[in-house]
Amino acid sequence: MIRAIKAEFLKVKGSKVPLWTALAVVAYGLVAIAGAFGMKATDLNETLSTAGGSWAIAAGRGWYSPTWENVLRQNVQGIAGAWGVLLFGFVTAYVFGRERKEGTDATMLTSPVHRRSFAVAKTVVVAVWVLALTLLAFLFQTAGFALAGLEGFAWGHVFGSLGETLQAAALIYLTLPLVAFFALTGKPRYLRPMLFLVVAWVLGNTVATTDYAHLYPWMMPVLIGGASWLPVPSDRLDLASWVVALGVFVFGLALTMWKIGRSNDAVAGRE
């Protein structure tokens, strides 16, 4: 197992994809930071209160007032939104799908290492990668927010935002084994998992304001801090939510291991 994990990290070390994903996080962070400066320069809360619809509801909650508490909400909303779901999904698709794309699957699946070790090792790599991107996003955006000079700074807000951001990332991570399964099926390797995520995200927006949103895995992260684009109230997760999320993780991991096992048998049958 340790050898498999080391091997997977060595593969990532020699790739430029981690750098590109980090740059994607920074690019989004610049947009979020610009939004913080815009929030301070203009009274968005008053402007959007007359916009109607979900924007007016969010403005009624005071979500666009230029305060630290409000701007820090962008940390968790960014991770919980489409960019977090799609970027983490792409990382998973890359880690699990690159073997077939690069033609190294036959060597991997016939090596003297238990086939489940590869699934677990890749899952560990994805976890570390997701955590690194999450911390980068949080630190970069929070540092940028500090430059905006907003009112109401408190370390409690910062640490609370960090906890919510990590919680949102963890919930997304629990859905990623399903992405891994789709990355192991069909060609090209990255198309199916990304289409799956787009469909899952779109469906999530349709159930966002229903009583079942807290049971839909791809909407759970949004419910942690709410969402100004719908908007969705926060604090709607409960024990059932985490049970469902863990169930999705176990089911997805089982499917992935089963698929890797079938691939191993197919490779062995061709020899």
Buried (B, 14 or more C-beta within 10 A) or exposed (E): EEEBBEBBBEBBEEEEBBEEBBEBBEEBBEEBBEBBBEBBEEEBBEEBBEEEEBBEBBBEBEBBBBBBBBBBBBBBBBBBBBBBBBBBBBBBBBBBBBBBBEEEBBEBBEBEBEBBBBBBBBBBBBBEBBBBBBBBBBEBBBEBBBEBEBEEBEEEBBEBBBEBBBBBBBBBBBBBBBBBBBBBBEEEBBBBBBEBBBEBBEEBBEBBEEEEBBBBBBBBBBBBBBBBBBBBEBEBBEEEBBEBBEEBBEEBBEBBBEBBBEBBEEBEEEE
